[in-house]
Amino acid sequence: MPVKTYEKCKTNTIKKIIKIYEKDKSKKSPSKKQSIAIALSIAEKGCKNKLSKPDIIKKEAKINSFLESKENIVKLSVITDYRLVYDYYIKKKKYLNAIKLQNNFMKKVLMMEHKNKLPISAYKALMKK
């Protein structure tokens, strides 16, 4: 199986940041939950440029399972994956793939919005640029 450089980068970054927070257990350092949230955020931003083809395939599979599901629940991770894959397609000049992905994703999200099933955090994540 091919190496997923994005996942590897993310895991390594999170481990490094957690170690830093564990070493500095002064009153000023955040709680364990906060340090994990900070690590995830930093890893997402720092590893964006490490996306490889296997990473994109994995994220596309996750998005497609969301699109095909009957559930009307959208997870923030699916929105993040959608944005990463969409940006990847634009960067690689695969505009047709990007438009198809965008149309399918937005159809599902709009149906959820119509049924009042879209959480406010999902709105914020979709509107973020």
mmCIF file of the C-alpha atoms, coordinates in Angstrom:
data_MODEL
# 
_entry.id   MODEL 
# 
loop_
_atom_site.group_PDB 
_atom_site.id 
_atom_site.type_symbol 
_atom_site.label_atom_id 
_atom_site.label_alt_id 
_atom_site.label_comp_id 
_atom_site.label_asym_id 
_atom_site.label_entity_id 
_atom_site.label_seq_id 
_atom_site.pdbx_PDB_ins_code 
_atom_site.Cartn_x 
_atom_site.Cartn_y 
_atom_site.Cartn_z 
_atom_site.occupancy 
_atom_site.B_iso_or_equiv 
_atom_site.pdbx_formal_charge 
_atom_site.auth_seq_id 
_atom_site.auth_comp_id 
_atom_site.auth_asym_id 
_atom_site.auth_atom_id 
_atom_site.pdbx_PDB_model_num 
ATOM 1   C CA . MET A 1 1   ? 0.000   0.000  0.000   1.00 0.00 ? 1   MET A CA 1 
ATOM 2   C CA . PRO A 1 2   ? 1.403   3.463  -0.907  1.00 0.00 ? 2   PRO A CA 1 
ATOM 3   C CA . VAL A 1 3   ? 2.575   5.795  1.822   1.00 0.00 ? 3   VAL A CA 1 
ATOM 4   C CA . LYS A 1 4   ? 0.132   8.524  2.726   1.00 0.00 ? 4   LYS A CA 1 
ATOM 5   C CA . THR A 1 5   ? 2.461   11.469 3.295   1.00 0.00 ? 5   THR A CA 1 
ATOM 6   C CA . TYR A 1 6   ? -0.302  13.805 4.481   1.00 0.00 ? 6   TYR A CA 1 
ATOM 7   C CA . GLU A 1 7   ? -1.417  11.424 7.235   1.00 0.00 ? 7   GLU A CA 1 
ATOM 8   C CA . LYS A 1 8   ? 2.185   10.761 8.228   1.00 0.00 ? 8   LYS A CA 1 
ATOM 9   C CA . CYS A 1 9   ? 2.966   14.487 8.390   1.00 0.00 ? 9   CYS A CA 1 
ATOM 10  C CA . LYS A 1 10  ? -0.169  15.135 10.416  1.00 0.00 ? 10  LYS A CA 1 
ATOM 11  C CA . THR A 1 11  ? 0.608   12.348 12.898  1.00 0.00 ? 11  THR A CA 1 
ATOM 12  C CA . ASN A 1 12  ? 4.216   13.483 13.365  1.00 0.00 ? 12  ASN A CA 1 
ATOM 13  C CA . THR A 1 13  ? 3.209   17.124 13.831  1.00 0.00 ? 13  THR A CA 1 
ATOM 14  C CA . ILE A 1 14  ? 0.577   16.225 16.418  1.00 0.00 ? 14  ILE A CA 1 
ATOM 15  C CA . LYS A 1 15  ? 3.046   14.043 18.348  1.00 0.00 ? 15  LYS A CA 1 
ATOM 16  C CA . LYS A 1 16  ? 5.638   16.836 18.408  1.00 0.00 ? 16  LYS A CA 1 
ATOM 17  C CA . ILE A 1 17  ? 3.169   19.442 19.649  1.00 0.00 ? 17  ILE A CA 1 
ATOM 18  C CA . ILE A 1 18  ? 1.706   17.143 22.313  1.00 0.00 ? 18  ILE A CA 1 
ATOM 19  C CA . LYS A 1 19  ? 5.258   16.436 23.580  1.00 0.00 ? 19  LYS A CA 1 
ATOM 20  C CA . ILE A 1 20  ? 5.913   20.163 23.854  1.00 0.00 ? 20  ILE A CA 1 
ATOM 21  C CA . TYR A 1 21  ? 2.729   20.706 25.871  1.00 0.00 ? 21  TYR A CA 1 
ATOM 22  C CA . GLU A 1 22  ? 3.463   17.718 28.101  1.00 0.00 ? 22  GLU A CA 1 
ATOM 23  C CA . LYS A 1 23  ? 6.965   19.029 28.896  1.00 0.00 ? 23  LYS A CA 1 
ATOM 24  C CA . ASP A 1 24  ? 5.620   22.468 29.770  1.00 0.00 ? 24  ASP A CA 1 
ATOM 25  C CA . LYS A 1 25  ? 3.023   21.608 32.408  1.00 0.00 ? 25  LYS A CA 1 
ATOM 26  C CA . SER A 1 26  ? 3.029   25.078 33.924  1.00 0.00 ? 26  SER A CA 1 
ATOM 27  C CA . LYS A 1 27  ? -0.225  26.832 34.778  1.00 0.00 ? 27  LYS A CA 1 
ATOM 28  C CA . LYS A 1 28  ? -0.078  28.810 31.551  1.00 0.00 ? 28  LYS A CA 1 
ATOM 29  C CA . SER A 1 29  ? -0.160  25.776 29.244  1.00 0.00 ? 29  SER A CA 1 
ATOM 30  C CA . PRO A 1 30  ? -3.583  24.648 28.007  1.00 0.00 ? 30  PRO A CA 1 
ATOM 31  C CA . SER A 1 31  ? -5.362  21.473 29.062  1.00 0.00 ? 31  SER A CA 1 
ATOM 32  C CA . LYS A 1 32  ? -4.813  18.144 27.290  1.00 0.00 ? 32  LYS A CA 1 
ATOM 33  C CA . LYS A 1 33  ? -7.967  18.616 25.170  1.00 0.00 ? 33  LYS A CA 1 
ATOM 34  C CA . GLN A 1 34  ? -6.952  22.136 24.191  1.00 0.00 ? 34  GLN A CA 1 
ATOM 35  C CA . SER A 1 35  ? -3.435  21.046 23.276  1.00 0.00 ? 35  SER A CA 1 
ATOM 36  C CA . ILE A 1 36  ? -4.845  18.269 21.054  1.00 0.00 ? 36  ILE A CA 1 
ATOM 37  C CA . ALA A 1 37  ? -7.163  20.764 19.337  1.00 0.00 ? 37  ALA A CA 1 
ATOM 38  C CA . ILE A 1 38  ? -4.264  23.168 18.790  1.00 0.00 ? 38  ILE A CA 1 
ATOM 39  C CA . ALA A 1 39  ? -2.099  20.329 17.452  1.00 0.00 ? 39  ALA A CA 1 
ATOM 40  C CA . LEU A 1 40  ? -4.816  19.230 15.009  1.00 0.00 ? 40  LEU A CA 1 
ATOM 41  C CA . SER A 1 41  ? -5.256  22.773 13.755  1.00 0.00 ? 41  SER A CA 1 
ATOM 42  C CA . ILE A 1 42  ? -1.522  23.319 13.258  1.00 0.00 ? 42  ILE A CA 1 
ATOM 43  C CA . ALA A 1 43  ? -1.135  19.922 11.583  1.00 0.00 ? 43  ALA A CA 1 
ATOM 44  C CA . GLU A 1 44  ? -4.003  20.636 9.155   1.00 0.00 ? 44  GLU A CA 1 
ATOM 45  C CA . LYS A 1 45  ? -2.424  23.909 8.058   1.00 0.00 ? 45  LYS A CA 1 
ATOM 46  C CA . GLY A 1 46  ? 1.169   22.687 8.021   1.00 0.00 ? 46  GLY A CA 1 
ATOM 47  C CA . CYS A 1 47  ? 0.596   19.467 6.102   1.00 0.00 ? 47  CYS A CA 1 
ATOM 48  C CA . LYS A 1 48  ? -1.761  20.798 3.424   1.00 0.00 ? 48  LYS A CA 1 
ATOM 49  C CA . ASN A 1 49  ? 1.013   20.853 0.821   1.00 0.00 ? 49  ASN A CA 1 
ATOM 50  C CA . LYS A 1 50  ? 1.934   17.191 1.512   1.00 0.00 ? 50  LYS A CA 1 
ATOM 51  C CA . LEU A 1 51  ? -1.215  15.735 -0.056  1.00 0.00 ? 51  LEU A CA 1 
ATOM 52  C CA . SER A 1 52  ? -0.425  12.780 -2.300  1.00 0.00 ? 52  SER A CA 1 
ATOM 53  C CA . LYS A 1 53  ? -2.581  10.747 -4.664  1.00 0.00 ? 53  LYS A CA 1 
ATOM 54  C CA . PRO A 1 54  ? -3.282  7.996  -2.048  1.00 0.00 ? 54  PRO A CA 1 
ATOM 55  C CA . ASP A 1 55  ? -4.373  10.690 0.435   1.00 0.00 ? 55  ASP A CA 1 
ATOM 56  C CA . ILE A 1 56  ? -6.764  12.167 -2.119  1.00 0.00 ? 56  ILE A CA 1 
ATOM 57  C CA . ILE A 1 57  ? -8.196  8.725  -2.955  1.00 0.00 ? 57  ILE A CA 1 
ATOM 58  C CA . LYS A 1 58  ? -8.835  8.060  0.738   1.00 0.00 ? 58  LYS A CA 1 
ATOM 59  C CA . LYS A 1 59  ? -10.507 11.440 1.217   1.00 0.00 ? 59  LYS A CA 1 
ATOM 60  C CA . GLU A 1 60  ? -12.597 11.024 -1.948  1.00 0.00 ? 60  GLU A CA 1 
ATOM 61  C CA . ALA A 1 61  ? -13.851 7.670  -0.646  1.00 0.00 ? 61  ALA A CA 1 
ATOM 62  C CA . LYS A 1 62  ? -14.887 9.329  2.611   1.00 0.00 ? 62  LYS A CA 1 
ATOM 63  C CA . ILE A 1 63  ? -16.679 12.118 0.726   1.00 0.00 ? 63  ILE A CA 1 
ATOM 64  C CA . ASN A 1 64  ? -18.437 9.651  -1.594  1.00 0.00 ? 64  ASN A CA 1 
ATOM 65  C CA . SER A 1 65  ? -19.672 7.557  1.325   1.00 0.00 ? 65  SER A CA 1 
ATOM 66  C CA . PHE A 1 66  ? -21.107 10.753 2.814   1.00 0.00 ? 66  PHE A CA 1 
ATOM 67  C CA . LEU A 1 67  ? -22.763 11.676 -0.490  1.00 0.00 ? 67  LEU A CA 1 
ATOM 68  C CA . GLU A 1 68  ? -24.304 8.216  -0.902  1.00 0.00 ? 68  GLU A CA 1 
ATOM 69  C CA . SER A 1 69  ? -25.479 7.860  2.687   1.00 0.00 ? 69  SER A CA 1 
ATOM 70  C CA . LYS A 1 70  ? -29.112 8.360  3.626   1.00 0.00 ? 70  LYS A CA 1 
ATOM 71  C CA . GLU A 1 71  ? -28.142 10.035 6.884   1.00 0.00 ? 71  GLU A CA 1 
ATOM 72  C CA . ASN A 1 72  ? -28.595 13.755 7.142   1.00 0.00 ? 72  ASN A CA 1 
ATOM 73  C CA . ILE A 1 73  ? -25.585 14.359 9.340   1.00 0.00 ? 73  ILE A CA 1 
ATOM 74  C CA . VAL A 1 74  ? -22.513 16.157 8.099   1.00 0.00 ? 74  VAL A CA 1 
ATOM 75  C CA . LYS A 1 75  ? -19.275 15.877 10.028  1.00 0.00 ? 75  LYS A CA 1 
ATOM 76  C CA . LEU A 1 76  ? -16.788 18.704 10.123  1.00 0.00 ? 76  LEU A CA 1 
ATOM 77  C CA . SER A 1 77  ? -14.065 16.283 8.990   1.00 0.00 ? 77  SER A CA 1 
ATOM 78  C CA . VAL A 1 78  ? -16.014 15.580 5.774   1.00 0.00 ? 78  VAL A CA 1 
ATOM 79  C CA . ILE A 1 79  ? -16.213 19.299 5.042   1.00 0.00 ? 79  ILE A CA 1 
ATOM 80  C CA . THR A 1 80  ? -12.483 19.662 5.695   1.00 0.00 ? 80  THR A CA 1 
ATOM 81  C CA . ASP A 1 81  ? -11.763 16.717 3.390   1.00 0.00 ? 81  ASP A CA 1 
ATOM 82  C CA . TYR A 1 82  ? -14.034 18.198 0.721   1.00 0.00 ? 82  TYR A CA 1 
ATOM 83  C CA . ARG A 1 83  ? -12.161 21.498 0.846   1.00 0.00 ? 83  ARG A CA 1 
ATOM 84  C CA . LEU A 1 84  ? -8.774  19.746 0.652   1.00 0.00 ? 84  LEU A CA 1 
ATOM 85  C CA . VAL A 1 85  ? -9.784  17.592 -2.327  1.00 0.00 ? 85  VAL A CA 1 
ATOM 86  C CA . TYR A 1 86  ? -11.427 20.538 -4.108  1.00 0.00 ? 86  TYR A CA 1 
ATOM 87  C CA . ASP A 1 87  ? -8.325  22.698 -3.633  1.00 0.00 ? 87  ASP A CA 1 
ATOM 88  C CA . TYR A 1 88  ? -6.139  19.799 -4.810  1.00 0.00 ? 88  TYR A CA 1 
ATOM 89  C CA . TYR A 1 89  ? -8.150  19.498 -8.037  1.00 0.00 ? 89  TYR A CA 1 
ATOM 90  C CA . ILE A 1 90  ? -7.936  23.236 -8.683  1.00 0.00 ? 90  ILE A CA 1 
ATOM 91  C CA . LYS A 1 91  ? -4.190  23.209 -8.023  1.00 0.00 ? 91  LYS A CA 1 
ATOM 92  C CA . LYS A 1 92  ? -3.717  20.287 -10.447 1.00 0.00 ? 92  LYS A CA 1 
ATOM 93  C CA . LYS A 1 93  ? -5.991  22.010 -12.998 1.00 0.00 ? 93  LYS A CA 1 
ATOM 94  C CA . LYS A 1 94  ? -8.543  19.205 -12.935 1.00 0.00 ? 94  LYS A CA 1 
ATOM 95  C CA . TYR A 1 95  ? -11.423 21.634 -13.150 1.00 0.00 ? 95  TYR A CA 1 
ATOM 96  C CA . LEU A 1 96  ? -14.027 19.126 -14.327 1.00 0.00 ? 96  LEU A CA 1 
ATOM 97  C CA . ASN A 1 97  ? -13.377 16.914 -11.277 1.00 0.00 ? 97  ASN A CA 1 
ATOM 98  C CA . ALA A 1 98  ? -13.519 19.963 -9.009  1.00 0.00 ? 98  ALA A CA 1 
ATOM 99  C CA . ILE A 1 99  ? -16.860 21.113 -10.455 1.00 0.00 ? 99  ILE A CA 1 
ATOM 100 C CA . LYS A 1 100 ? -18.403 17.619 -10.216 1.00 0.00 ? 100 LYS A CA 1 
ATOM 101 C CA . LEU A 1 101 ? -17.281 17.305 -6.604  1.00 0.00 ? 101 LEU A CA 1 
ATOM 102 C CA . GLN A 1 102 ? -18.560 20.767 -5.765  1.00 0.00 ? 102 GLN A CA 1 
ATOM 103 C CA . ASN A 1 103 ? -21.960 20.188 -7.398  1.00 0.00 ? 103 ASN A CA 1 
ATOM 104 C CA . ASN A 1 104 ? -22.543 16.834 -5.702  1.00 0.00 ? 104 ASN A CA 1 
ATOM 105 C CA . PHE A 1 105 ? -21.393 18.081 -2.315  1.00 0.00 ? 105 PHE A CA 1 
ATOM 106 C CA . MET A 1 106 ? -23.447 21.262 -2.459  1.00 0.00 ? 106 MET A CA 1 
ATOM 107 C CA . LYS A 1 107 ? -26.582 19.357 -3.541  1.00 0.00 ? 107 LYS A CA 1 
ATOM 108 C CA . LYS A 1 108 ? -26.316 17.138 -0.467  1.00 0.00 ? 108 LYS A CA 1 
ATOM 109 C CA . VAL A 1 109 ? -25.597 20.077 1.842   1.00 0.00 ? 109 VAL A CA 1 
ATOM 110 C CA . LEU A 1 110 ? -28.466 22.139 0.440   1.00 0.00 ? 110 LEU A CA 1 
ATOM 111 C CA . MET A 1 111 ? -30.871 19.232 0.937   1.00 0.00 ? 111 MET A CA 1 
ATOM 112 C CA . MET A 1 112 ? -29.708 19.010 4.540   1.00 0.00 ? 112 MET A CA 1 
ATOM 113 C CA . GLU A 1 113 ? -30.144 22.748 4.963   1.00 0.00 ? 113 GLU A CA 1 
ATOM 114 C CA . HIS A 1 114 ? -33.646 22.480 3.557   1.00 0.00 ? 114 HIS A CA 1 
ATOM 115 C CA . LYS A 1 115 ? -34.461 19.836 6.175   1.00 0.00 ? 115 LYS A CA 1 
ATOM 116 C CA . ASN A 1 116 ? -32.860 21.994 8.920   1.00 0.00 ? 116 ASN A CA 1 
ATOM 117 C CA . LYS A 1 117 ? -30.245 19.329 9.641   1.00 0.00 ? 117 LYS A CA 1 
ATOM 118 C CA . LEU A 1 118 ? -27.109 21.382 8.976   1.00 0.00 ? 118 LEU A CA 1 
ATOM 119 C CA . PRO A 1 119 ? -25.255 22.448 12.133  1.00 0.00 ? 119 PRO A CA 1 
ATOM 120 C CA . ILE A 1 120 ? -23.918 26.001 12.469  1.00 0.00 ? 120 ILE A CA 1 
ATOM 121 C CA . SER A 1 121 ? -20.317 24.724 12.612  1.00 0.00 ? 121 SER A CA 1 
ATOM 122 C CA . ALA A 1 122 ? -20.830 23.222 9.150   1.00 0.00 ? 122 ALA A CA 1 
ATOM 123 C CA . TYR A 1 123 ? -21.963 26.610 7.798   1.00 0.00 ? 123 TYR A CA 1 
ATOM 124 C CA . LYS A 1 124 ? -18.862 28.276 9.192   1.00 0.00 ? 124 LYS A CA 1 
ATOM 125 C CA . ALA A 1 125 ? -16.542 25.605 7.774   1.00 0.00 ? 125 ALA A CA 1 
ATOM 126 C CA . LEU A 1 126 ? -18.114 25.812 4.316   1.00 0.00 ? 126 LEU A CA 1 
ATOM 127 C CA . MET A 1 127 ? -17.900 29.605 4.205   1.00 0.00 ? 127 MET A CA 1 
ATOM 128 C CA . LYS A 1 128 ? -14.284 29.735 5.405   1.00 0.00 ? 128 LYS A CA 1 
ATOM 129 C CA . LYS A 1 129 ? -11.751 30.444 2.676   1.00 0.00 ? 129 LYS A CA 1 
# 
